[in-house]
C-alpha cells in the first residue's frame, strides 16, 4: 500500500483573503488549518508573544487569537518558553502528516 492519504480541503474554513473564519472541530481538518496558520511563521526565528498574536490576528477573522495560539502550541506547531515570553516554529523532521514528525529545536 502506498501512502496516498487524502488531503483535507481547508478552503471552506478560509475567506476570500485567506483568513481563517472558524476552527474546525474534527482533527482531520483542524490539523491542516493549524498547519496553514503555522506556515505564516518563519523557521529559525524567535517571536515575542505580541508578535505571535499579531501574526495570528492578521490571519483569522473571528477575533480569538488566544485559542489559535493555544492550539498551535498544543498541536506542537509552535513551541514556547516556560514563561511564554518567546515562541518559535517547531521544525518538521519529515513529511509525516499531523503532529507526528515535529520536534522542538531551541537552545
MODELLER restraints for C-alpha pairs under 7 A, 6 or more apart:
rsr = mdl.restraints
at = mdl.atoms
rsr.add(forms.Gaussian(group=physical.xy_distance, feature=features.Distance(at['CA:8:A'], at['CA:28:A']), mean=6.88, stdev=0.5))
rsr.add(forms.Gaussian(group=physical.xy_distance, feature=features.Distance(at['CA:8:A'], at['CA:29:A']), mean=5.92, stdev=0.5))
rsr.add(forms.Gaussian(group=physical.xy_distance, feature=features.Distance(at['CA:8:A'], at['CA:32:A']), mean=6.78, stdev=0.5))
rsr.add(forms.Gaussian(group=physical.xy_distance, feature=features.Distance(at['CA:10:A'], at['CA:29:A']), mean=6.74, stdev=0.5))
rsr.add(forms.Gaussian(group=physical.xy_distance, feature=features.Distance(at['CA:10:A'], at['CA:32:A']), mean=6.99, stdev=0.5))
rsr.add(forms.Gaussian(group=physical.xy_distance, feature=features.Distance(at['CA:10:A'], at['CA:33:A']), mean=6.26, stdev=0.5))
rsr.add(forms.Gaussian(group=physical.xy_distance, feature=features.Distance(at['CA:13:A'], at['CA:20:A']), mean=5.61, stdev=0.5))
rsr.add(forms.Gaussian(group=physical.xy_distance, feature=features.Distance(at['CA:13:A'], at['CA:21:A']), mean=5.43, stdev=0.5))
rsr.add(forms.Gaussian(group=physical.xy_distance, feature=features.Distance(at['CA:13:A'], at['CA:22:A']), mean=5.93, stdev=0.5))
rsr.add(forms.Gaussian(group=physical.xy_distance, feature=features.Distance(at['CA:14:A'], at['CA:20:A']), mean=4.52, stdev=0.5))
rsr.add(forms.Gaussian(group=physical.xy_distance, feature=features.Distance(at['CA:14:A'], at['CA:21:A']), mean=5.46, stdev=0.5))
rsr.add(forms.Gaussian(group=physical.xy_distance, feature=features.Distance(at['CA:15:A'], at['CA:21:A']), mean=6.32, stdev=0.5))
rsr.add(forms.Gaussian(group=physical.xy_distance, feature=features.Distance(at['CA:19:A'], at['CA:59:A']), mean=4.59, stdev=0.5))
rsr.add(forms.Gaussian(group=physical.xy_distance, feature=features.Distance(at['CA:19:A'], at['CA:60:A']), mean=4.54, stdev=0.5))
rsr.add(forms.Gaussian(group=physical.xy_distance, feature=features.Distance(at['CA:19:A'], at['CA:61:A']), mean=6.10, stdev=0.5))
rsr.add(forms.Gaussian(group=physical.xy_distance, feature=features.Distance(at['CA:20:A'], at['CA:59:A']), mean=6.14, stdev=0.5))
rsr.add(forms.Gaussian(group=physical.xy_distance, feature=features.Distance(at['CA:20:A'], at['CA:60:A']), mean=4.28, stdev=0.5))
rsr.add(forms.Gaussian(group=physical.xy_distance, feature=features.Distance(at['CA:20:A'], at['CA:61:A']), mean=6.10, stdev=0.5))
rsr.add(forms.Gaussian(group=physical.xy_distance, feature=features.Distance(at['CA:21:A'], at['CA:60:A']), mean=5.96, stdev=0.5))
rsr.add(forms.Gaussian(group=physical.xy_distance, feature=features.Distance(at['CA:21:A'], at['CA:61:A']), mean=5.30, stdev=0.5))
rsr.add(forms.Gaussian(group=physical.xy_distance, feature=features.Distance(at['CA:21:A'], at['CA:62:A']), mean=6.02, stdev=0.5))
rsr.add(forms.Gaussian(group=physical.xy_distance, feature=features.Distance(at['CA:22:A'], at['CA:62:A']), mean=6.77, stdev=0.5))
rsr.add(forms.Gaussian(group=physical.xy_distance, feature=features.Distance(at['CA:23:A'], at['CA:30:A']), mean=6.63, stdev=0.5))
rsr.add(forms.Gaussian(group=physical.xy_distance, feature=features.Distance(at['CA:24:A'], at['CA:30:A']), mean=4.88, stdev=0.5))
rsr.add(forms.Gaussian(group=physical.xy_distance, feature=features.Distance(at['CA:31:A'], at['CA:98:A']), mean=6.16, stdev=0.5))
rsr.add(forms.Gaussian(group=physical.xy_distance, feature=features.Distance(at['CA:34:A'], at['CA:72:A']), mean=6.40, stdev=0.5))
rsr.add(forms.Gaussian(group=physical.xy_distance, feature=features.Distance(at['CA:38:A'], at['CA:77:A']), mean=6.16, stdev=0.5))
rsr.add(forms.Gaussian(group=physical.xy_distance, feature=features.Distance(at['CA:41:A'], at['CA:89:A']), mean=6.52, stdev=0.5))
rsr.add(forms.Gaussian(group=physical.xy_distance, feature=features.Distance(at['CA:42:A'], at['CA:89:A']), mean=6.89, stdev=0.5))
rsr.add(forms.Gaussian(group=physical.xy_distance, feature=features.Distance(at['CA:43:A'], at['CA:89:A']), mean=5.74, stdev=0.5))
rsr.add(forms.Gaussian(group=physical.xy_distance, feature=features.Distance(at['CA:45:A'], at['CA:88:A']), mean=6.14, stdev=0.5))
rsr.add(forms.Gaussian(group=physical.xy_distance, feature=features.Distance(at['CA:46:A'], at['CA:86:A']), mean=6.28, stdev=0.5))
rsr.add(forms.Gaussian(group=physical.xy_distance, feature=features.Distance(at['CA:46:A'], at['CA:87:A']), mean=5.65, stdev=0.5))
rsr.add(forms.Gaussian(group=physical.xy_distance, feature=features.Distance(at['CA:46:A'], at['CA:88:A']), mean=4.91, stdev=0.5))
rsr.add(forms.Gaussian(group=physical.xy_distance, feature=features.Distance(at['CA:47:A'], at['CA:86:A']), mean=5.55, stdev=0.5))
rsr.add(forms.Gaussian(group=physical.xy_distance, feature=features.Distance(at['CA:47:A'], at['CA:87:A']), mean=5.00, stdev=0.5))
rsr.add(forms.Gaussian(group=physical.xy_distance, feature=features.Distance(at['CA:47:A'], at['CA:88:A']), mean=6.06, stdev=0.5))
rsr.add(forms.Gaussian(group=physical.xy_distance, feature=features.Distance(at['CA:48:A'], at['CA:85:A']), mean=5.75, stdev=0.5))
rsr.add(forms.Gaussian(group=physical.xy_distance, feature=features.Distance(at['CA:48:A'], at['CA:86:A']), mean=4.87, stdev=0.5))
rsr.add(forms.Gaussian(group=physical.xy_distance, feature=features.Distance(at['CA:48:A'], at['CA:87:A']), mean=6.20, stdev=0.5))
rsr.add(forms.Gaussian(group=physical.xy_distance, feature=features.Distance(at['CA:49:A'], at['CA:84:A']), mean=6.91, stdev=0.5))
rsr.add(forms.Gaussian(group=physical.xy_distance, feature=features.Distance(at['CA:49:A'], at['CA:85:A']), mean=5.75, stdev=0.5))
rsr.add(forms.Gaussian(group=physical.xy_distance, feature=features.Distance(at['CA:49:A'], at['CA:86:A']), mean=6.26, stdev=0.5))
rsr.add(forms.Gaussian(group=physical.xy_distance, feature=features.Distance(at['CA:49:A'], at['CA:87:A']), mean=6.78, stdev=0.5))
rsr.add(forms.Gaussian(group=physical.xy_distance, feature=features.Distance(at['CA:53:A'], at['CA:65:A']), mean=6.12, stdev=0.5))
rsr.add(forms.Gaussian(group=physical.xy_distance, feature=features.Distance(at['CA:56:A'], at['CA:65:A']), mean=5.83, stdev=0.5))
rsr.add(forms.Gaussian(group=physical.xy_distance, feature=features.Distance(at['CA:57:A'], at['CA:65:A']), mean=5.71, stdev=0.5))
rsr.add(forms.Gaussian(group=physical.xy_distance, feature=features.Distance(at['CA:72:A'], at['CA:78:A']), mean=5.42, stdev=0.5))
rsr.add(forms.Gaussian(group=physical.xy_distance, feature=features.Distance(at['CA:73:A'], at['CA:79:A']), mean=5.60, stdev=0.5))
rsr.add(forms.Gaussian(group=physical.xy_distance, feature=features.Distance(at['CA:75:A'], at['CA:99:A']), mean=6.22, stdev=0.5))
rsr.add(forms.Gaussian(group=physical.xy_distance, feature=features.Distance(at['CA:76:A'], at['CA:90:A']), mean=6.71, stdev=0.5))
rsr.add(forms.Gaussian(group=physical.xy_distance, feature=features.Distance(at['CA:76:A'], at['CA:99:A']), mean=6.56, stdev=0.5))
rsr.add(forms.Gaussian(group=physical.xy_distance, feature=features.Distance(at['CA:77:A'], at['CA:89:A']), mean=6.11, stdev=0.5))
rsr.add(forms.Gaussian(group=physical.xy_distance, feature=features.Distance(at['CA:77:A'], at['CA:90:A']), mean=5.38, stdev=0.5))
rsr.add(forms.Gaussian(group=physical.xy_distance, feature=features.Distance(at['CA:78:A'], at['CA:87:A']), mean=6.54, stdev=0.5))
rsr.add(forms.Gaussian(group=physical.xy_distance, feature=features.Distance(at['CA:78:A'], at['CA:88:A']), mean=5.55, stdev=0.5))
rsr.add(forms.Gaussian(group=physical.xy_distance, feature=features.Distance(at['CA:78:A'], at['CA:89:A']), mean=4.61, stdev=0.5))
rsr.add(forms.Gaussian(group=physical.xy_distance, feature=features.Distance(at['CA:78:A'], at['CA:90:A']), mean=5.25, stdev=0.5))
rsr.add(forms.Gaussian(group=physical.xy_distance, feature=features.Distance(at['CA:79:A'], at['CA:87:A']), mean=5.59, stdev=0.5))
rsr.add(forms.Gaussian(group=physical.xy_distance, feature=features.Distance(at['CA:79:A'], at['CA:88:A']), mean=5.54, stdev=0.5))
rsr.add(forms.Gaussian(group=physical.xy_distance, feature=features.Distance(at['CA:79:A'], at['CA:89:A']), mean=6.46, stdev=0.5))
rsr.add(forms.Gaussian(group=physical.xy_distance, feature=features.Distance(at['CA:79:A'], at['CA:90:A']), mean=6.13, stdev=0.5))
rsr.add(forms.Gaussian(group=physical.xy_distance, feature=features.Distance(at['CA:79:A'], at['CA:104:A']), mean=6.88, stdev=0.5))
rsr.add(forms.Gaussian(group=physical.xy_distance, feature=features.Distance(at['CA:80:A'], at['CA:86:A']), mean=5.48, stdev=0.5))
rsr.add(forms.Gaussian(group=physical.xy_distance, feature=features.Distance(at['CA:80:A'], at['CA:87:A']), mean=4.25, stdev=0.5))
rsr.add(forms.Gaussian(group=physical.xy_distance, feature=features.Distance(at['CA:80:A'], at['CA:88:A']), mean=6.43, stdev=0.5))
rsr.add(forms.Gaussian(group=physical.xy_distance, feature=features.Distance(at['CA:81:A'], at['CA:87:A']), mean=6.68, stdev=0.5))
rsr.add(forms.Gaussian(group=physical.xy_distance, feature=features.Distance(at['CA:90:A'], at['CA:102:A']), mean=6.35, stdev=0.5))
rsr.add(forms.Gaussian(group=physical.xy_distance, feature=features.Distance(at['CA:90:A'], at['CA:103:A']), mean=5.99, stdev=0.5))
rsr.add(forms.Gaussian(group=physical.xy_distance, feature=features.Distance(at['CA:90:A'], at['CA:104:A']), mean=5.19, stdev=0.5))
rsr.add(forms.Gaussian(group=physical.xy_distance, feature=features.Distance(at['CA:90:A'], at['CA:105:A']), mean=6.58, stdev=0.5))
rsr.add(forms.Gaussian(group=physical.xy_distance, feature=features.Distance(at['CA:91:A'], at['CA:102:A']), mean=5.88, stdev=0.5))
rsr.add(forms.Gaussian(group=physical.xy_distance, feature=features.Distance(at['CA:91:A'], at['CA:103:A']), mean=5.80, stdev=0.5))
rsr.add(forms.Gaussian(group=physical.xy_distance, feature=features.Distance(at['CA:91:A'], at['CA:104:A']), mean=6.44, stdev=0.5))
rsr.add(forms.Gaussian(group=physical.xy_distance, feature=features.Distance(at['CA:91:A'], at['CA:105:A']), mean=6.76, stdev=0.5))
rsr.add(forms.Gaussian(group=physical.xy_distance, feature=features.Distance(at['CA:92:A'], at['CA:101:A']), mean=5.79, stdev=0.5))
rsr.add(forms.Gaussian(group=physical.xy_distance, feature=features.Distance(at['CA:92:A'], at['CA:102:A']), mean=4.38, stdev=0.5))
rsr.add(forms.Gaussian(group=physical.xy_distance, feature=features.Distance(at['CA:92:A'], at['CA:103:A']), mean=6.26, stdev=0.5))
rsr.add(forms.Gaussian(group=physical.xy_distance, feature=features.Distance(at['CA:93:A'], at['CA:101:A']), mean=5.18, stdev=0.5))
rsr.add(forms.Gaussian(group=physical.xy_distance, feature=features.Distance(at['CA:93:A'], at['CA:102:A']), mean=5.71, stdev=0.5))
rsr.add(forms.Gaussian(group=physical.xy_distance, feature=features.Distance(at['CA:93:A'], at['CA:103:A']), mean=6.69, stdev=0.5))
rsr.add(forms.Gaussian(group=physical.xy_distance, feature=features.Distance(at['CA:94:A'], at['CA:101:A']), mean=5.75, stdev=0.5))
